């Protein structure tokens, strides 16, 4: 099920705000009661006990306060986080191992693609049952990793540019894509969104999945995504909610119990709530019109308490913020 963002909900998000991400007003995070881990995770953990005691995960820290983490100078200032780049460079060769560290992304990928196909086809008035519904659309995958999203987008007919700050990721993605004529045309580049803004590149659809929680400046990153989007074009962002349930599932379970991800892959204080994401995109002239959560099967859901994805449309005219 997809969650439409009616005007009343957008107004509610705007009216329930207080300072958080430099210049964008967001609600102070209220922590929901800790919830039990999903039953299937409990079952798997019971048969996969480590031989040595596993150190407990760190408690969730308080959300960042005080001076903004954001730099000056607008969307051309890099939001790159060198520590995060190094973290993912170490995992680059495992991108296409569906049982490796990126297993959660492989599990979510069909569901993420279903949301993207549905929303883009509706917005651009394409036939969702066509074998190539995105033919003629210029799409960029920002933070493409090994190309697990870029390749199916190309197979659906899009002209795909895919960028990542990790050179190893681009090498792995290029080699993998070259083995299939339908994906060999993907333009892979080791660069950043901010660098492409300087080059004045623009796309019909800008997609960035599971990236914003790893950047240094979330607001400036959203401004860069907007700057890459043509007027009335589409911006799609997915991430993890900063909630106690997300801490229990995406960090404690995924990193410490199931060991799907290396410990330290996600920092709870860097996660972004749906309200914060909506407000940052709004400031960048992108109006969030639809939002959905992922639950494990995985499938789309109205539950956005852990993983969620947002679909937004860039306004026809620039906002007063200059984006």
C-alpha positions in Angstrom: 0.0 0.0 0.0 1.3 3.5 -0.8 0.8 6.4 1.4 -0.2 9.6 -0.4 0.9 12.8 1.2 -2.2 15.0 1.3 -1.8 18.8 1.7 -3.2 18.5 5.3 -0.4 16.1 6.3 2.3 18.4 4.7 0.8 21.3 6.6 0.9 19.3 9.8 4.6 18.4 9.3 5.4 22.1 8.8 3.4 23.2 11.8 4.9 20.7 14.2 8.5 21.9 13.7 11.4 23.1 15.9 15.1 23.6 15.0 17.3 20.6 14.0 19.0 20.6 10.6 20.5 24.1 10.0 17.8 26.4 8.9 15.2 23.7 8.5 12.7 23.5 11.3 11.9 20.0 12.3 10.1 18.4 15.3 12.2 17.4 18.2 12.5 13.6 18.0 10.1 11.8 20.3 11.2 8.3 21.0 8.6 5.6 20.7 8.5 2.7 23.2 11.1 0.1 22.4 9.4 -2.7 20.4 10.3 -6.4 20.2 12.4 -7.6 17.3 10.6 -9.2 14.4 9.7 -12.9 15.1 11.7 -14.2 12.2 14.8 -12.4 13.5 14.3 -14.0 16.9 14.1 -17.4 15.3 17.2 -16.9 13.2 19.2 -15.5 16.1 18.4 -18.5 18.2 20.1 -20.9 15.8 22.9 -18.5 14.9 24.5 -17.9 18.3 28.1 -16.8 18.0 30.7 -19.0 19.7 32.1 -16.0 21.6 29.9 -13.5 23.5 28.8 -10.7 21.3 29.4 -7.2 22.8 26.2 -5.3 23.2 25.5 -2.5 20.7 26.0 1.0 21.9 22.8 2.7 23.2 21.2 5.2 20.9 22.7 8.6 21.4 20.7 11.8 21.6 20.0 13.4 18.3 22.5 16.0 17.2 21.9 19.5 18.7 23.6 22.8 18.8 25.5 24.3 15.8 24.4 23.0 12.3 26.4 20.2 10.7 25.8 22.0 7.4 28.5 23.9 5.5 28.2 27.2 3.8 27.8 28.0 0.1 24.7 26.1 -1.1 24.5 22.8 -2.9 27.9 22.9 -4.5 29.6 22.4 -1.2 30.4 18.6 -0.9 28.3 16.6 1.5 30.8 13.8 1.3 31.7 12.1 4.6 35.2 10.6 4.2 34.7 8.0 7.0 31.5 6.7 5.3 33.3 6.5 1.9 36.1 4.4 3.5 33.5 2.2 5.2 31.8 1.3 1.9 35.0 1.0 0.0 35.9 -1.9 2.2 32.7 -3.7 1.2 32.8 -2.9 -2.5 33.6 -6.4 -3.8 30.5 -7.8 -2.0 27.9 -5.7 -3.8 26.5 -8.6 -6.0 26.6 -11.2 -3.2 23.0 -11.5 -2.3 23.9 -13.2 1.0 26.7 -10.7 1.8 26.7 -7.4 3.7 24.2 -5.9 1.2 21.7 -8.7 1.7 19.0 -6.3 3.1 19.3 -4.1 0.0 18.9 -7.1 -2.3 15.8 -8.2 -0.3 14.3 -4.7 -0.6 15.3 -4.0 -4.2 12.2 -5.5 -5.9 9.9 -3.5 -3.5 11.9 -0.3 -4.1 11.6 -0.8 -7.8 7.9 -1.4 -7.6 7.4 1.9 -5.8 9.7 3.7 -8.3 7.9 2.2 -11.3 4.5 3.0 -10.0 5.2 6.6 -9.0 7.2 7.5 -12.1 4.7 5.9 -14.5 1.9 7.9 -12.9 3.8 11.2 -12.9 5.2 10.9 -16.4 2.0 9.2 -17.7 3.7 6.0 -18.8 2.2 2.5 -19.1 3.3 0.6 -16.0 2.7 -2.7 -17.9 5.1 -1.8 -20.7 8.4 -3.7 -20.8 10.2 -0.3 -21.1 8.1 2.2 -19.3 11.0 4.6 -18.7 12.1 4.9 -22.3 13.2 8.4 -23.1 13.6 9.4 -19.4 17.0 10.6 -18.1 17.5 9.1 -14.7 20.4 9.4 -12.2 21.1 7.0 -9.4 23.0 9.0 -6.8 25.1 6.7 -4.5 24.7 3.8 -6.9 27.0 1.4 -5.1 27.5 -1.7 -7.2 24.6 -0.8 -9.5 21.9 -3.1 -8.1 19.3 -0.4 -8.8 20.9 1.2 -11.9 20.7 -2.0 -13.9 17.0 -2.7 -13.6 16.3 1.0 -14.3 18.2 0.7 -17.5 16.3 -2.5 -18.4 13.1 -0.5 -18.0 14.3 1.8 -20.8 15.8 4.7 -18.8 18.9 6.5 -19.9 20.8 6.0 -16.7 23.7 7.9 -15.2 24.9 6.3 -12.0 27.4 8.0 -9.6 29.2 7.0 -6.4 32.0 8.6 -4.4 33.7 5.2 -4.0 35.9 4.4 -7.0 35.8 0.6 -6.2 32.0 0.6 -6.4 32.1 2.2 -9.9 34.6 -0.4 -11.1 32.5 -3.3 -9.8 29.3 -1.8 -11.2 30.9 -1.1 -14.6 32.2 -4.6 -15.0 28.9 -6.2 -14.0 26.9 -4.0 -16.3 29.2 -4.6 -19.3 28.2 -8.3 -19.3 24.6 -7.5 -20.4 23.8 -5.5 -23.6 20.8 -3.9 -21.9 22.9 -2.4 -19.1 26.2 -1.7 -20.9 25.0 1.8 -21.8 24.8 3.0 -18.2 27.1 6.0 -17.6 29.0 5.2 -14.4 31.0 8.0 -12.8 33.0 8.3 -9.7 31.8 11.7 -8.6 29.4 13.5 -6.3 26.0 15.1 -6.8 27.5 18.5 -6.0 30.1 18.1 -8.8 27.3 17.4 -11.3 25.5 20.5 -10.1 28.5 22.5 -11.0 28.4 20.9 -14.5 24.7 22.0 -14.7 23.6 18.4 -15.4 19.8 17.8 -15.0 17.6 14.7 -15.1 13.9 13.9 -15.3 14.2 11.7 -12.2 16.8 11.8 -9.4 16.9 8.7 -7.2 19.0 8.3 -4.1 18.3 5.2 -2.0 19.9 4.5 1.4 22.4 7.4 1.0 21.3 10.4 3.0 22.0 8.8 6.4 25.6 8.6 5.4 26.3 12.1 4.1 27.8 14.9 6.2 25.2 17.6 5.3 21.7 16.2 4.7 20.1 19.6 3.9 22.8 20.5 1.3 22.5 16.9 -0.1 18.8 17.5 -0.6 19.5 20.8 -2.3 21.9 19.1 -4.7 19.4 16.4 -5.5 16.9 19.2 -6.3 19.4 21.1 -8.4 19.9 18.0 -10.5 16.1 17.6 -11.1 14.4 19.4 -13.9 11.4 21.5 -13.1 8.3 19.2 -12.6 10.8 16.4 -12.4 10.9 13.7 -9.8 13.1 13.2 -6.7 13.0 9.8 -4.9 14.8 9.3 -1.6 14.8 6.3 0.8 16.4 5.9 4.2 15.9 4.7 7.7 13.8 6.5 10.3 15.4 7.7 13.5 13.1 5.7 15.8 13.6 3.2 18.7 12.0 0.6 16.5 14.6 1.3 13.7 17.4 1.2 16.3 16.1 -2.3 17.5 15.8 -3.7 14.0 18.1 -1.9 11.6 21.1 -1.7 14.1 20.7 -4.1 17.0 19.2 -7.0 14.9 20.8 -6.4 11.5 24.3 -5.6 12.7 24.7 -7.4 16.1 22.3 -10.4 16.1 21.9 -11.5 12.4 25.1 -9.9 11.3 23.6 -9.0 8.0 25.7 -5.8 8.1 29.1 -5.0 9.7 28.8 -3.3 13.1 28.8 0.4 12.8 27.3 0.6 9.3 24.6 2.9 10.6 24.7 5.5 13.3 21.4 6.1 15.0 22.0 9.9 15.5 22.5 10.3 11.7 19.2 8.7 10.7 16.5 11.0 9.3 12.9 11.0 10.2 10.1 11.3 7.6 9.3 14.8 8.9 12.9 16.0 8.6 13.2 14.6 5.1 10.0 16.2 4.0 11.0 19.5 5.4 14.5 19.5 3.9 13.1 18.6 0.5 10.5 21.3 0.8 13.2 23.8 1.5 14.9 22.5 -1.7 11.8 23.1 -3.8 10.7 19.5 -3.8 7.2 18.7 -2.5 6.9 15.2 -1.1 3.6 13.7 -2.5 3.9 10.1 -1.6 5.6 8.0 1.1 5.7 4.3 1.9 7.4 2.0 4.3 9.1 -1.3 3.8 8.2 -4.3 6.0 9.9 -7.6 5.9 8.5 -9.8 3.6 9.6 -7.2 2.3 6.7 -5.3 0.9 5.3 -1.8 0.7 3.4 -0.7 3.8 2.0 2.4 5.5 4.4 1.6 8.4 7.2 4.1 8.0 8.7 3.5 11.4 11.9 1.8 10.1 12.7 1.8 6.4 10.7 4.3 4.2 10.8 5.8 0.7 9.6 9.2 -0.4 8.5 10.5 -3.8 8.6 14.2 -4.5 8.1 16.6 -7.4 10.2 19.7 -8.0 8.3 22.9 -8.3 8.1 24.6 -11.7 9.6 27.8 -10.3 12.6 28.2 -8.0 11.9 28.8 -4.4 13.1 31.9 -2.5 16.0 29.7 -1.2 17.5 30.0 -4.7 17.4 26.3 -5.6 
